[in-house]
Amino acid sequence: MNSENFLIITIDSTHLVMKVEKFLVDSGVDVRIIPLPGELKASCGLSLKANIEDAHKILELLIENNIDKNIYNFYLCEKNGFKKNFSTFNF
């Protein structure tokens, strides 16, 4: 079975998801906008998918761009076949 681990970043605004994606891509981070997985809650129906290895860089860029820490969350997604397990990502 295919297994994959990656980050999901939820942000509370569609506008901010697009803004964050732009400055992350412009900074060389491999990230893309995806629909918010049904297992997660946020007030926006979109989220960002990124590589775990980029977590610290993403956090630094969010801070540098003055994105309020109360409106985003990082989750680890462990995908094994069709089964996904989400947990809060710990730096």
PDB file of N, CA, C and O in Angstrom:
ATOM      1  N   MET A   1       0.819  -1.184   0.000  1.00  0.00           N
ATOM      2  CA  MET A   1       0.000   0.000   0.000  1.00  0.00           C
ATOM      3  C   MET A   1       0.865   1.251   0.000  1.00  0.00           C
ATOM      4  O   MET A   1       1.956   1.271   0.571  1.00  0.00           O
ATOM      5  N   ASN A   2       0.362   2.286  -0.646  1.00  0.00           N
ATOM      6  CA  ASN A   2       1.051   3.567  -0.659  1.00  0.00           C
ATOM      7  C   ASN A   2       0.908   4.245   0.690  1.00  0.00           C
ATOM      8  O   ASN A   2      -0.200   4.362   1.213  1.00  0.00           O
ATOM      9  N   SER A   3       2.025   4.695   1.260  1.00  0.00           N
ATOM     10  CA  SER A   3       1.931   5.501   2.467  1.00  0.00           C
ATOM     11  C   SER A   3       2.660   6.810   2.215  1.00  0.00           C
ATOM     12  O   SER A   3       3.652   6.866   1.488  1.00  0.00           O
ATOM     13  N   GLU A   4       2.142   7.857   2.834  1.00  0.00           N
ATOM     14  CA  GLU A   4       2.671   9.192   2.622  1.00  0.00           C
ATOM     15  C   GLU A   4       2.403  10.018   3.873  1.00  0.00           C
ATOM     16  O   GLU A   4       1.321   9.933   4.456  1.00  0.00           O
ATOM     17  N   ASN A   5       3.370  10.809   4.284  1.00  0.00           N
ATOM     18  CA  ASN A   5       3.203  11.734   5.398  1.00  0.00           C
ATOM     19  C   ASN A   5       3.430  13.147   4.885  1.00  0.00           C
ATOM     20  O   ASN A   5       4.382  13.396   4.144  1.00  0.00           O
ATOM     21  N   PHE A   6       2.561  14.073   5.275  1.00  0.00           N
ATOM     22  CA  PHE A   6       2.710  15.454   4.828  1.00  0.00           C
ATOM     23  C   PHE A   6       2.022  16.393   5.806  1.00  0.00           C
ATOM     24  O   PHE A   6       1.297  15.951   6.698  1.00  0.00           O
ATOM     25  N   LEU A   7       2.252  17.688   5.636  1.00  0.00           N
ATOM     26  CA  LEU A   7       1.644  18.711   6.466  1.00  0.00           C
ATOM     27  C   LEU A   7       0.352  19.211   5.836  1.00  0.00           C
ATOM     28  O   LEU A   7       0.245  19.323   4.615  1.00  0.00           O
ATOM     29  N   ILE A   8      -0.610  19.503   6.670  1.00  0.00           N
ATOM     30  CA  ILE A   8      -1.801  20.241   6.275  1.00  0.00           C
ATOM     31  C   ILE A   8      -1.817  21.491   7.152  1.00  0.00           C
ATOM     32  O   ILE A   8      -1.712  21.408   8.376  1.00  0.00           O
ATOM     33  N   ILE A   9      -1.948  22.637   6.514  1.00  0.00           N
ATOM     34  CA  ILE A   9      -2.006  23.897   7.249  1.00  0.00           C
ATOM     35  C   ILE A   9      -3.392  24.487   7.017  1.00  0.00           C
ATOM     36  O   ILE A   9      -3.782  24.756   5.880  1.00  0.00           O
ATOM     37  N   THR A  10      -4.125  24.683   8.095  1.00  0.00           N
ATOM     38  CA  THR A  10      -5.442  25.297   7.993  1.00  0.00           C
ATOM     39  C   THR A  10      -5.304  26.773   8.345  1.00  0.00           C
ATOM     40  O   THR A  10      -4.532  27.152   9.226  1.00  0.00           O
ATOM     41  N   ILE A  11      -6.074  27.596   7.633  1.00  0.00           N
ATOM     42  CA  ILE A  11      -6.081  29.040   7.871  1.00  0.00           C
ATOM     43  C   ILE A  11      -7.544  29.464   7.825  1.00  0.00           C
ATOM     44  O   ILE A  11      -8.325  28.936   7.033  1.00  0.00           O
ATOM     45  N   ASP A  12      -7.910  30.409   8.667  1.00  0.00           N
ATOM     46  CA  ASP A  12      -9.318  30.760   8.847  1.00  0.00           C
ATOM     47  C   ASP A  12      -9.923  31.663   7.782  1.00  0.00           C
ATOM     48  O   ASP A  12     -11.030  32.167   7.973  1.00  0.00           O
ATOM     49  N   SER A  13      -9.235  31.883   6.671  1.00  0.00           N
ATOM     50  CA  SER A  13      -9.773  32.769   5.639  1.00  0.00           C
ATOM     51  C   SER A  13      -9.302  32.317   4.258  1.00  0.00           C
ATOM     52  O   SER A  13      -8.120  32.037   4.056  1.00  0.00           O
ATOM     53  N   THR A  14     -10.223  32.250   3.324  1.00  0.00           N
ATOM     54  CA  THR A  14      -9.880  31.879   1.948  1.00  0.00           C
ATOM     55  C   THR A  14      -8.861  32.857   1.369  1.00  0.00           C
ATOM     56  O   THR A  14      -7.899  32.450   0.717  1.00  0.00           O
ATOM     57  N   HIS A  15      -9.079  34.141   1.611  1.00  0.00           N
ATOM     58  CA  HIS A  15      -8.151  35.166   1.118  1.00  0.00           C
ATOM     59  C   HIS A  15      -6.741  34.922   1.658  1.00  0.00           C
ATOM     60  O   HIS A  15      -5.764  35.007   0.914  1.00  0.00           O
ATOM     61  N   LEU A  16      -6.641  34.620   2.947  1.00  0.00           N
ATOM     62  CA  LEU A  16      -5.320  34.382   3.543  1.00  0.00           C
ATOM     63  C   LEU A  16      -4.674  33.100   3.033  1.00  0.00           C
ATOM     64  O   LEU A  16      -3.454  33.046   2.878  1.00  0.00           O
ATOM     65  N   VAL A  17      -5.469  32.073   2.772  1.00  0.00           N
ATOM     66  CA  VAL A  17      -4.905  30.842   2.206  1.00  0.00           C
ATOM     67  C   VAL A  17      -4.188  31.173   0.894  1.00  0.00           C
ATOM     68  O   VAL A  17      -3.069  30.719   0.659  1.00  0.00           O
ATOM     69  N   MET A  18      -4.840  31.963   0.050  1.00  0.00           N
ATOM     70  CA  MET A  18      -4.236  32.320  -1.244  1.00  0.00           C
ATOM     71  C   MET A  18      -3.019  33.230  -1.063  1.00  0.00           C
ATOM     72  O   MET A  18      -2.018  33.078  -1.763  1.00  0.00           O
ATOM     73  N   LYS A  19      -3.105  34.172  -0.127  1.00  0.00           N
ATOM     74  CA  LYS A  19      -1.974  35.070   0.153  1.00  0.00           C
ATOM     75  C   LYS A  19      -0.763  34.277   0.668  1.00  0.00           C
ATOM     76  O   LYS A  19       0.364  34.473   0.212  1.00  0.00           O
ATOM     77  N   VAL A  20      -1.020  33.384   1.622  1.00  0.00           N
ATOM     78  CA  VAL A  20       0.059  32.577   2.201  1.00  0.00           C
ATOM     79  C   VAL A  20       0.666  31.666   1.138  1.00  0.00           C
ATOM     80  O   VAL A  20       1.888  31.540   1.055  1.00  0.00           O
ATOM     81  N   GLU A  21      -0.172  31.035   0.330  1.00  0.00           N
ATOM     82  CA  GLU A  21       0.361  30.173  -0.733  1.00  0.00           C
ATOM     83  C   GLU A  21       1.294  30.964  -1.637  1.00  0.00           C
ATOM     84  O   GLU A  21       2.357  30.468  -2.009  1.00  0.00           O
ATOM     85  N   LYS A  22       0.915  32.181  -1.995  1.00  0.00           N
ATOM     86  CA  LYS A  22       1.733  32.995  -2.888  1.00  0.00           C
ATOM     87  C   LYS A  22       3.088  33.303  -2.275  1.00  0.00           C
ATOM     88  O   LYS A  22       4.112  33.111  -2.931  1.00  0.00           O
ATOM     89  N   PHE A  23       3.123  33.779  -1.029  1.00  0.00           N
ATOM     90  CA  PHE A  23       4.440  34.115  -0.482  1.00  0.00           C
ATOM     91  C   PHE A  23       5.268  32.883  -0.154  1.00  0.00           C
ATOM     92  O   PHE A  23       6.497  32.961  -0.146  1.00  0.00           O
ATOM     93  N   LEU A  24       4.632  31.746   0.117  1.00  0.00           N
ATOM     94  CA  LEU A  24       5.412  30.519   0.320  1.00  0.00           C
ATOM     95  C   LEU A  24       6.025  30.049  -1.002  1.00  0.00           C
ATOM     96  O   LEU A  24       7.205  29.699  -1.047  1.00  0.00           O
ATOM     97  N   VAL A  25       5.240  30.039  -2.067  1.00  0.00           N
ATOM     98  CA  VAL A  25       5.749  29.639  -3.383  1.00  0.00           C
ATOM     99  C   VAL A  25       6.855  30.597  -3.826  1.00  0.00           C
ATOM    100  O   VAL A  25       7.888  30.160  -4.334  1.00  0.00           O
ATOM    101  N   ASP A  26       6.641  31.901  -3.635  1.00  0.00           N
ATOM    102  CA  ASP A  26       7.654  32.893  -3.998  1.00  0.00           C
ATOM    103  C   ASP A  26       8.941  32.708  -3.208  1.00  0.00           C
ATOM    104  O   ASP A  26      10.009  33.127  -3.654  1.00  0.00           O
ATOM    105  N   SER A  27       8.845  32.078  -2.029  1.00  0.00           N
ATOM    106  CA  SER A  27      10.021  31.818  -1.190  1.00  0.00           C
ATOM    107  C   SER A  27      10.626  30.442  -1.443  1.00  0.00           C
ATOM    108  O   SER A  27      11.560  30.033  -0.753  1.00  0.00           O
ATOM    109  N   GLY A  28      10.092  29.728  -2.432  1.00  0.00           N
ATOM    110  CA  GLY A  28      10.662  28.437  -2.804  1.00  0.00           C
ATOM    111  C   GLY A  28      10.099  27.234  -2.080  1.00  0.00           C
ATOM    112  O   GLY A  28      10.667  26.145  -2.166  1.00  0.00           O
ATOM    113  N   VAL A  29       9.000  27.400  -1.369  1.00  0.00           N
ATOM    114  CA  VAL A  29       8.386  26.282  -0.645  1.00  0.00           C
ATOM    115  C   VAL A  29       7.421  25.561  -1.593  1.00  0.00           C
ATOM    116  O   VAL A  29       6.620  26.194  -2.281  1.00  0.00           O
ATOM    117  N   ASP A  30       7.511  24.243  -1.615  1.00  0.00           N
ATOM    118  CA  ASP A  30       6.604  23.418  -2.422  1.00  0.00           C
ATOM    119  C   ASP A  30       5.311  23.238  -1.644  1.00  0.00           C
ATOM    120  O   ASP A  30       5.241  22.438  -0.711  1.00  0.00           O
ATOM    121  N   VAL A  31       4.290  23.986  -2.034  1.00  0.00           N
ATOM    122  CA  VAL A  31       3.013  23.989  -1.324  1.00  0.00           C
ATOM    123  C   VAL A  31       1.895  24.133  -2.350  1.00  0.00           C
ATOM    124  O   VAL A  31       2.085  24.729  -3.411  1.00  0.00           O
ATOM    125  N   ARG A  32       0.723  23.580  -2.023  1.00  0.00           N
ATOM    126  CA  ARG A  32      -0.417  23.763  -2.919  1.00  0.00           C
ATOM    127  C   ARG A  32      -1.702  23.841  -2.110  1.00  0.00           C
ATOM    128  O   ARG A  32      -1.810  23.295  -1.012  1.00  0.00           O
ATOM    129  N   ILE A  33      -2.665  24.535  -2.686  1.00  0.00           N
ATOM    130  CA  ILE A  33      -3.975  24.670  -2.061  1.00  0.00           C
ATOM    131  C   ILE A  33      -4.792  23.411  -2.356  1.00  0.00           C
ATOM    132  O   ILE A  33      -4.851  22.944  -3.493  1.00  0.00           O
ATOM    133  N   ILE A  34      -5.420  22.873  -1.306  1.00  0.00           N
ATOM    134  CA  ILE A  34      -6.284  21.705  -1.451  1.00  0.00           C
ATOM    135  C   ILE A  34      -7.571  21.947  -0.658  1.00  0.00           C
ATOM    136  O   ILE A  34      -7.596  22.810   0.219  1.00  0.00           O
ATOM    137  N   PRO A  35      -8.634  21.203  -0.951  1.00  0.00           N
ATOM    138  CA  PRO A  35      -9.836  21.310  -0.111  1.00  0.00           C
ATOM    139  C   PRO A  35      -9.518  20.884   1.322  1.00  0.00           C
ATOM    140  O   PRO A  35      -8.710  19.985   1.551  1.00  0.00           O
ATOM    141  N   LEU A  36     -10.156  21.534   2.263  1.00  0.00           N
ATOM    142  CA  LEU A  36      -9.966  21.176   3.670  1.00  0.00           C
ATOM    143  C   LEU A  36     -10.456  19.747   3.887  1.00  0.00           C
ATOM    144  O   LEU A  36     -11.613  19.445   3.594  1.00  0.00           O
ATOM    145  N   PRO A  37      -9.597  18.862   4.396  1.00  0.00           N
ATOM    146  CA  PRO A  37     -10.062  17.496   4.680  1.00  0.00           C
ATOM    147  C   PRO A  37     -11.228  17.523   5.668  1.00  0.00           C
ATOM    148  O   PRO A  37     -11.225  18.300   6.623  1.00  0.00           O
ATOM    149  N   GLY A  38     -12.212  16.678   5.431  1.00  0.00           N
ATOM    150  CA  GLY A  38     -13.413  16.638   6.264  1.00  0.00           C
ATOM    151  C   GLY A  38     -13.139  16.346   7.731  1.00  0.00           C
ATOM    152  O   GLY A  38     -13.946  16.690   8.594  1.00  0.00           O
ATOM    153  N   GLU A  39     -12.012  15.720   8.018  1.00  0.00           N
ATOM    154  CA  GLU A  39     -11.677  15.378   9.401  1.00  0.00           C
ATOM    155  C   GLU A  39     -11.214  16.593  10.205  1.00  0.00           C
ATOM    156  O   GLU A  39     -11.162  16.540  11.434  1.00  0.00           O
ATOM    157  N   LEU A  40     -10.878  17.689   9.517  1.00  0.00           N
ATOM    158  CA  LEU A  40     -10.358  18.884  10.183  1.00  0.00           C
ATOM    159  C   LEU A  40     -11.403  19.991  10.167  1.00  0.00           C
ATOM    160  O   LEU A  40     -12.283  20.019   9.306  1.00  0.00           O
ATOM    161  N   LYS A  41     -11.297  20.889  11.117  1.00  0.00           N
ATOM    162  CA  LYS A  41     -12.228  22.010  11.220  1.00  0.00           C
ATOM    163  C   LYS A  41     -11.486  23.329  11.037  1.00  0.00           C
ATOM    164  O   LYS A  41     -10.416  23.539  11.608  1.00  0.00           O
ATOM    165  N   ALA A  42     -12.060  24.197  10.247  1.00  0.00           N
ATOM    166  CA  ALA A  42     -11.588  25.568  10.071  1.00  0.00           C
ATOM    167  C   ALA A  42     -12.737  26.346   9.470  1.00  0.00           C
ATOM    168  O   ALA A  42     -13.668  25.757   8.922  1.00  0.00           O
ATOM    169  N   SER A  43     -12.683  27.658   9.565  1.00  0.00           N
ATOM    170  CA  SER A  43     -13.793  28.441   9.019  1.00  0.00           C
ATOM    171  C   SER A  43     -13.633  28.690   7.524  1.00  0.00           C
ATOM    172  O   SER A  43     -14.420  29.420   6.922  1.00  0.00           O
ATOM    173  N   CYS A  44     -12.619  28.088   6.933  1.00  0.00           N
ATOM    174  CA  CYS A  44     -12.382  28.189   5.495  1.00  0.00           C
ATOM    175  C   CYS A  44     -12.366  26.776   4.915  1.00  0.00           C
ATOM    176  O   CYS A  44     -11.879  25.850   5.565  1.00  0.00           O
ATOM    177  N   GLY A  45     -12.880  26.601   3.726  1.00  0.00           N
ATOM    178  CA  GLY A  45     -12.943  25.276   3.108  1.00  0.00           C
ATOM    179  C   GLY A  45     -11.691  24.876   2.366  1.00  0.00           C
ATOM    180  O   GLY A  45     -11.671  23.845   1.693  1.00  0.00           O
ATOM    181  N   LEU A  46     -10.632  25.686   2.480  1.00  0.00           N
ATOM    182  CA  LEU A  46      -9.368  25.376   1.812  1.00  0.00           C
ATOM    183  C   LEU A  46      -8.269  25.190   2.842  1.00  0.00           C
ATOM    184  O   LEU A  46      -8.378  25.659   3.975  1.00  0.00           O
ATOM    185  N   SER A  47      -7.215  24.504   2.441  1.00  0.00           N
ATOM    186  CA  SER A  47      -6.040  24.325   3.294  1.00  0.00           C
ATOM    187  C   SER A  47      -4.813  24.248   2.393  1.00  0.00           C
ATOM    188  O   SER A  47      -4.926  24.261   1.167  1.00  0.00           O
ATOM    189  N   LEU A  48      -3.665  24.170   3.003  1.00  0.00           N
ATOM    190  CA  LEU A  48      -2.414  24.047   2.266  1.00  0.00           C
ATOM    191  C   LEU A  48      -1.783  22.696   2.561  1.00  0.00           C
ATOM    192  O   LEU A  48      -1.789  22.230   3.700  1.00  0.00           O
ATOM    193  N   LYS A  49      -1.247  22.080   1.535  1.00  0.00           N
ATOM    194  CA  LYS A  49      -0.520  20.818   1.679  1.00  0.00           C
ATOM    195  C   LYS A  49       0.952  21.116   1.417  1.00  0.00           C
ATOM    196  O   LYS A  49       1.295  21.761   0.426  1.00  0.00           O
ATOM    197  N   ALA A  50       1.822  20.643   2.314  1.00  0.00           N
ATOM    198  CA  ALA A  50       3.255  20.915   2.189  1.00  0.00           C
ATOM    199  C   ALA A  50       4.061  19.728   2.697  1.00  0.00           C
ATOM    200  O   ALA A  50       3.527  18.824   3.339  1.00  0.00           O
ATOM    201  N   ASN A  51       5.341  19.749   2.400  1.00  0.00           N
ATOM    202  CA  ASN A  51       6.262  18.716   2.877  1.00  0.00           C
ATOM    203  C   ASN A  51       6.621  18.966   4.341  1.00  0.00           C
ATOM    204  O   ASN A  51       6.801  20.112   4.754  1.00  0.00           O
ATOM    205  N   ILE A  52       6.722  17.910   5.106  1.00  0.00           N
ATOM    206  CA  ILE A  52       7.068  18.016   6.527  1.00  0.00           C
ATOM    207  C   ILE A  52       8.406  18.731   6.705  1.00  0.00           C
ATOM    208  O   ILE A  52       8.581  19.496   7.654  1.00  0.00           O
ATOM    209  N   GLU A  53       9.338  18.488   5.807  1.00  0.00           N
ATOM    210  CA  GLU A  53      10.673  19.078   5.913  1.00  0.00           C
ATOM    211  C   GLU A  53      10.638  20.608   5.850  1.00  0.00           C
ATOM    212  O   GLU A  53      11.585  21.266   6.281  1.00  0.00           O
ATOM    213  N   ASP A  54       9.569  21.168   5.325  1.00  0.00           N
ATOM    214  CA  ASP A  54       9.456  22.622   5.191  1.00  0.00           C
ATOM    215  C   ASP A  54       8.739  23.287   6.363  1.00  0.00           C
ATOM    216  O   ASP A  54       8.526  24.499   6.335  1.00  0.00           O
ATOM    217  N   ALA A  55       8.368  22.541   7.375  1.00  0.00           N
ATOM    218  CA  ALA A  55       7.545  23.070   8.474  1.00  0.00           C
ATOM    219  C   ALA A  55       8.173  24.287   9.143  1.00  0.00           C
ATOM    220  O   ALA A  55       7.491  25.291   9.347  1.00  0.00           O
ATOM    221  N   HIS A  56       9.439  24.221   9.484  1.00  0.00           N
ATOM    222  CA  HIS A  56      10.086  25.342  10.183  1.00  0.00           C
ATOM    223  C   HIS A  56      10.179  26.565   9.285  1.00  0.00           C
ATOM    224  O   HIS A  56       9.949  27.688   9.736  1.00  0.00           O
ATOM    225  N   LYS A  57      10.511  26.356   8.030  1.00  0.00           N
ATOM    226  CA  LYS A  57      10.587  27.469   7.083  1.00  0.00           C
ATOM    227  C   LYS A  57       9.221  28.125   6.917  1.00  0.00           C
ATOM    228  O   LYS A  57       9.121  29.352   6.882  1.00  0.00           O
ATOM    229  N   ILE A  58       8.171  27.317   6.814  1.00  0.00           N
ATOM    230  CA  ILE A  58       6.811  27.847   6.676  1.00  0.00           C
ATOM    231  C   ILE A  58       6.441  28.677   7.903  1.00  0.00           C
ATOM    232  O   ILE A  58       5.908  29.779   7.770  1.00  0.00           O
ATOM    233  N   LEU A  59       6.719  28.155   9.089  1.00  0.00           N
ATOM    234  CA  LEU A  59       6.407  28.876  10.320  1.00  0.00           C
ATOM    235  C   LEU A  59       7.160  30.208  10.364  1.00  0.00           C
ATOM    236  O   LEU A  59       6.582  31.237  10.712  1.00  0.00           O
ATOM    237  N   GLU A  60       8.437  30.189  10.015  1.00  0.00           N
ATOM    238  CA  GLU A  60       9.227  31.428   9.986  1.00  0.00           C
ATOM    239  C   GLU A  60       8.622  32.445   9.025  1.00  0.00           C
ATOM    240  O   GLU A  60       8.540  33.632   9.344  1.00  0.00           O
ATOM    241  N   LEU A  61       8.199  31.983   7.850  1.00  0.00           N
ATOM    242  CA  LEU A  61       7.620  32.889   6.858  1.00  0.00           C
ATOM    243  C   LEU A  61       6.268  33.441   7.311  1.00  0.00           C
ATOM    244  O   LEU A  61       5.946  34.596   7.035  1.00  0.00           O
ATOM    245  N   LEU A  62       5.480  32.625   7.999  1.00  0.00           N
ATOM    246  CA  LEU A  62       4.213  33.119   8.545  1.00  0.00           C
ATOM    247  C   LEU A  62       4.469  34.234   9.561  1.00  0.00           C
ATOM    248  O   LEU A  62       3.781  35.255   9.564  1.00  0.00           O
ATOM    249  N   ILE A  63       5.457  34.027  10.412  1.00  0.00           N
ATOM    250  CA  ILE A  63       5.808  35.035  11.420  1.00  0.00           C
ATOM    251  C   ILE A  63       6.345  36.300  10.756  1.00  0.00           C
ATOM    252  O   ILE A  63       5.942  37.408  11.108  1.00  0.00           O
ATOM    253  N   GLU A  64       7.261  36.131   9.789  1.00  0.00           N
ATOM    254  CA  GLU A  64       7.847  37.275   9.076  1.00  0.00           C
ATOM    255  C   GLU A  64       6.787  38.101   8.354  1.00  0.00           C
ATOM    256  O   GLU A  64       6.923  39.319   8.237  1.00  0.00           O
ATOM    257  N   ASN A  65       5.737  37.447   7.871  1.00  0.00           N
ATOM    258  CA  ASN A  65       4.679  38.130   7.133  1.00  0.00           C
ATOM    259  C   ASN A  65       3.518  38.561   8.029  1.00  0.00           C
ATOM    260  O   ASN A  65       2.439  38.907   7.547  1.00  0.00           O
ATOM    261  N   ASN A  66       3.760  38.534   9.340  1.00  0.00           N
ATOM    262  CA  ASN A  66       2.791  39.024  10.332  1.00  0.00           C
ATOM    263  C   ASN A  66       1.424  38.350  10.255  1.00  0.00           C
ATOM    264  O   ASN A  66       0.393  38.999  10.429  1.00  0.00           O
ATOM    265  N   ILE A  67       1.425  37.042   9.994  1.00  0.00           N
ATOM    266  CA  ILE A  67       0.173  36.284  10.008  1.00  0.00           C
ATOM    267  C   ILE A  67      -0.106  35.880  11.459  1.00  0.00           C
ATOM    268  O   ILE A  67       0.702  35.207  12.099  1.00  0.00           O
ATOM    269  N   ASP A  68      -1.252  36.302  11.956  1.00  0.00           N
ATOM    270  CA  ASP A  68      -1.631  36.058  13.348  1.00  0.00           C
ATOM    271  C   ASP A  68      -1.600  34.558  13.667  1.00  0.00           C
ATOM    272  O   ASP A  68      -2.249  33.761  12.989  1.00  0.00           O
ATOM    273  N   LYS A  69      -0.850  34.186  14.692  1.00  0.00           N
ATOM    274  CA  LYS A  69      -0.689  32.766  15.050  1.00  0.00           C
ATOM    275  C   LYS A  69      -1.986  32.106  15.500  1.00  0.00           C
ATOM    276  O   LYS A  69      -2.059  30.880  15.587  1.00  0.00           O
ATOM    277  N   ASN A  70      -3.002  32.898  15.786  1.00  0.00           N
ATOM    278  CA  ASN A  70      -4.282  32.344  16.238  1.00  0.00           C
ATOM    279  C   ASN A  70      -5.196  31.918  15.096  1.00  0.00           C
ATOM    280  O   ASN A  70      -6.264  31.358  15.346  1.00  0.00           O
ATOM    281  N   ILE A  71      -4.801  32.170  13.846  1.00  0.00           N
ATOM    282  CA  ILE A  71      -5.701  31.839  12.732  1.00  0.00           C
ATOM    283  C   ILE A  71      -5.184  30.708  11.856  1.00  0.00           C
ATOM    284  O   ILE A  71      -5.796  30.399  10.833  1.00  0.00           O
ATOM    285  N   TYR A  72      -4.079  30.085  12.227  1.00  0.00           N
ATOM    286  CA  TYR A  72      -3.591  28.932  11.455  1.00  0.00           C
ATOM    287  C   TYR A  72      -3.194  27.795  12.380  1.00  0.00           C
ATOM    288  O   TYR A  72      -2.854  28.004  13.545  1.00  0.00           O
ATOM    289  N   ASN A  73      -3.244  26.584  11.830  1.00  0.00           N
ATOM    290  CA  ASN A  73      -2.846  25.377  12.562  1.00  0.00           C
ATOM    291  C   ASN A  73      -2.094  24.454  11.622  1.00  0.00           C
ATOM    292  O   ASN A  73      -2.375  24.398  10.424  1.00  0.00           O
ATOM    293  N   PHE A  74      -1.142  23.737  12.177  1.00  0.00           N
ATOM    294  CA  PHE A  74      -0.373  22.740  11.439  1.00  0.00           C
ATOM    295  C   PHE A  74      -0.814  21.352  11.881  1.00  0.00           C
ATOM    296  O   PHE A  74      -0.942  21.086  13.076  1.00  0.00           O
ATOM    297  N   TYR A  75      -1.048  20.469  10.913  1.00  0.00           N
ATOM    298  CA  TYR A  75      -1.414  19.086  11.191  1.00  0.00           C
ATOM    299  C   TYR A  75      -0.508  18.149  10.412  1.00  0.00           C
ATOM    300  O   TYR A  75      -0.107  18.442   9.286  1.00  0.00           O
ATOM    301  N   LEU A  76      -0.197  17.035  11.017  1.00  0.00           N
ATOM    302  CA  LEU A  76       0.502  15.953  10.342  1.00  0.00           C
ATOM    303  C   LEU A  76      -0.554  15.011   9.791  1.00  0.00           C
ATOM    304  O   LEU A  76      -1.437  14.562  10.521  1.00  0.00           O
ATOM    305  N   CYS A  77      -0.461  14.715   8.509  1.00  0.00           N
ATOM    306  CA  CYS A  77      -1.350  13.726   7.908  1.00  0.00           C
ATOM    307  C   CYS A  77      -0.524  12.491   7.586  1.00  0.00           C
ATOM    308  O   CYS A  77       0.451  12.556   6.837  1.00  0.00           O
ATOM    309  N   GLU A  78      -0.926  11.371   8.158  1.00  0.00           N
ATOM    310  CA  GLU A  78      -0.302  10.083   7.861  1.00  0.00           C
ATOM    311  C   GLU A  78      -1.298   9.301   7.022  1.00  0.00           C
ATOM    312  O   GLU A  78      -2.318   8.819   7.518  1.00  0.00           O
ATOM    313  N   LYS A  79      -0.980   9.187   5.749  1.00  0.00           N
ATOM    314  CA  LYS A  79      -1.894   8.536   4.807  1.00  0.00           C
ATOM    315  C   LYS A  79      -1.347   7.152   4.469  1.00  0.00           C
ATOM    316  O   LYS A  79      -0.192   7.002   4.070  1.00  0.00           O
ATOM    317  N   ASN A  80      -2.197   6.155   4.635  1.00  0.00           N
ATOM    318  CA  ASN A  80      -1.827   4.783   4.313  1.00  0.00           C
ATOM    319  C   ASN A  80      -2.951   4.204   3.464  1.00  0.00           C
ATOM    320  O   ASN A  80      -4.007   3.838   3.979  1.00  0.00           O
ATOM    321  N   GLY A  81      -2.711   4.126   2.153  1.00  0.00           N
ATOM    322  CA  GLY A  81      -3.774   3.725   1.247  1.00  0.00           C
ATOM    323  C   GLY A  81      -4.850   4.794   1.235  1.00  0.00           C
ATOM    324  O   GLY A  81      -4.566   5.959   0.955  1.00  0.00           O
ATOM    325  N   PHE A  82      -6.094   4.406   1.538  1.00  0.00           N
ATOM    326  CA  PHE A  82      -7.186   5.373   1.573  1.00  0.00           C
ATOM    327  C   PHE A  82      -7.447   5.911   2.971  1.00  0.00           C
ATOM    328  O   PHE A  82      -8.298   6.783   3.150  1.00  0.00           O
ATOM    329  N   LYS A  83      -6.727   5.402   3.963  1.00  0.00           N
ATOM    330  CA  LYS A  83      -6.937   5.819   5.346  1.00  0.00           C
ATOM    331  C   LYS A  83      -6.004   6.976   5.682  1.00  0.00           C
ATOM    332  O   LYS A  83      -4.806   6.926   5.404  1.00  0.00           O
ATOM    333  N   LYS A  84      -6.577   8.029   6.291  1.00  0.00           N
ATOM    334  CA  LYS A  84      -5.799   9.192   6.712  1.00  0.00           C
ATOM    335  C   LYS A  84      -5.940   9.371   8.213  1.00  0.00           C
ATOM    336  O   LYS A  84      -7.034   9.259   8.766  1.00  0.00           O
ATOM    337  N   ASN A  85      -4.823   9.649   8.860  1.00  0.00           N
ATOM    338  CA  ASN A  85      -4.825   9.945  10.285  1.00  0.00           C
ATOM    339  C   ASN A  85      -4.218  11.331  10.470  1.00  0.00           C
ATOM    340  O   ASN A  85      -3.106  11.592  10.011  1.00  0.00           O
ATOM    341  N   PHE A  86      -4.946  12.220  11.143  1.00  0.00           N
ATOM    342  CA  PHE A  86      -4.485  13.586  11.378  1.00  0.00           C
ATOM    343  C   PHE A  86      -4.154  13.788  12.836  1.00  0.00           C
ATOM    344  O   PHE A  86      -4.865  13.304  13.717  1.00  0.00           O
ATOM    345  N   SER A  87      -3.074  14.504  13.092  1.00  0.00           N
ATOM    346  CA  SER A  87      -2.718  14.882  14.447  1.00  0.00           C
ATOM    347  C   SER A  87      -2.053  16.261  14.404  1.00  0.00           C
ATOM    348  O   SER A  87      -1.497  16.669  13.384  1.00  0.00           O
ATOM    349  N   THR A  88      -2.124  16.959  15.524  1.00  0.00           N
ATOM    350  CA  THR A  88      -1.479  18.259  15.602  1.00  0.00           C
ATOM    351  C   THR A  88       0.021  18.079  15.389  1.00  0.00           C
ATOM    352  O   THR A  88       0.638  17.198  15.988  1.00  0.00           O
ATOM    353  N   PHE A  89       0.602  18.917  14.534  1.00  0.00           N
ATOM    354  CA  PHE A  89       2.032  18.831  14.249  1.00  0.00           C
ATOM    355  C   PHE A  89       2.798  19.516  15.367  1.00  0.00           C
ATOM    356  O   PHE A  89       2.514  20.662  15.717  1.00  0.00           O
ATOM    357  N   ASN A  90       3.760  18.814  15.920  1.00  0.00           N
ATOM    358  CA  ASN A  90       4.605  19.363  16.992  1.00  0.00           C
ATOM    359  C   ASN A  90       5.977  19.727  16.445  1.00  0.00           C
ATOM    360  O   ASN A  90       6.679  18.899  15.866  1.00  0.00           O
ATOM    361  N   PHE A  91       6.334  20.984  16.645  1.00  0.00           N
ATOM    362  CA  PHE A  91       7.638  21.452  16.164  1.00  0.00           C
ATOM    363  C   PHE A  91       8.672  20.959  17.104  1.00  0.00           C
ATOM    364  O   PHE A  91       9.858  21.225  16.911  1.00  0.00           O
TER     365      PHE A  91
END
